[in-house]
Amino acid sequence: MIVSTVIGLAALVVGLIIGWPVLVALSIIFTIVQFVMLAAKTAVERNDMKVAERLAEKQARHQRD
């Protein structure tokens, strides 16, 4: 995912250098989508860790009782 973002940024720079507004616009959209996906992935991973911790606590309590 990070590689895709770097490629999108590279396409943005190339589009700016060459002067192709369509390539620039598509690169901007692509890069924004990649950043949103990266943020969502991070949020999901963080949530998964919290849920796993809660489940471990519940299992520990259940085994003690």
C-alpha positions as CSV (number, residue, x, y, z in Angstrom):
1,M,0.0,0.0,0.0
2,I,2.9,2.4,0.8
3,V,4.5,1.5,-2.6
4,S,1.2,2.4,-4.4
5,T,1.2,5.7,-2.6
6,V,4.8,6.4,-3.6
7,I,3.9,5.5,-7.2
8,G,0.9,7.9,-7.1
9,L,3.1,10.7,-5.8
10,A,5.7,10.0,-8.5
11,A,3.0,10.1,-11.1
12,L,1.9,13.5,-9.6
13,V,5.4,14.9,-9.9
14,V,5.8,13.6,-13.5
15,G,2.4,15.0,-14.4
16,L,3.4,18.4,-13.0
17,I,6.7,18.3,-14.9
18,I,5.2,17.2,-18.2
19,G,2.2,19.5,-17.8
20,W,-0.6,16.9,-18.1
21,P,-3.5,18.1,-15.9
22,V,-5.5,14.9,-16.3
23,L,-2.5,12.9,-14.9
24,V,-2.1,15.3,-12.1
25,A,-5.8,15.2,-11.2
26,L,-5.9,11.4,-11.3
27,S,-2.7,11.2,-9.3
28,I,-4.1,13.5,-6.6
29,I,-7.3,11.4,-6.3
30,F,-5.3,8.2,-6.3
31,T,-3.0,9.4,-3.6
32,I,-5.8,10.7,-1.4
33,V,-7.6,7.3,-1.7
34,Q,-4.4,5.5,-0.7
35,F,-3.9,7.7,2.3
36,V,-7.5,7.1,3.4
37,M,-7.0,3.4,3.0
38,L,-3.8,3.5,5.0
39,A,-5.5,5.4,7.8
40,A,-8.4,2.9,7.8
41,K,-6.0,-0.1,7.9
42,T,-4.2,1.5,10.9
43,A,-7.5,2.1,12.7
44,V,-8.7,-1.5,12.1
45,E,-5.4,-2.9,13.4
46,R,-5.6,-0.7,16.5
47,N,-9.2,-1.8,17.1
48,D,-8.2,-5.5,16.6
49,M,-5.5,-5.2,19.3
50,K,-8.0,-3.6,21.7
51,V,-10.6,-6.3,21.1
52,A,-7.9,-9.0,21.6
53,E,-6.9,-7.5,24.9
54,R,-10.5,-7.4,26.1
55,L,-11.0,-11.0,25.1
56,A,-7.8,-12.1,26.9
57,E,-9.0,-10.3,30.1
58,K,-12.4,-12.0,29.9
59,Q,-10.8,-15.4,29.4
60,A,-8.4,-14.8,32.4
61,R,-11.3,-13.8,34.6
62,H,-13.4,-16.8,33.5
63,Q,-10.5,-19.2,34.2
64,R,-10.0,-17.7,37.7
65,D,-13.7,-18.1,38.6
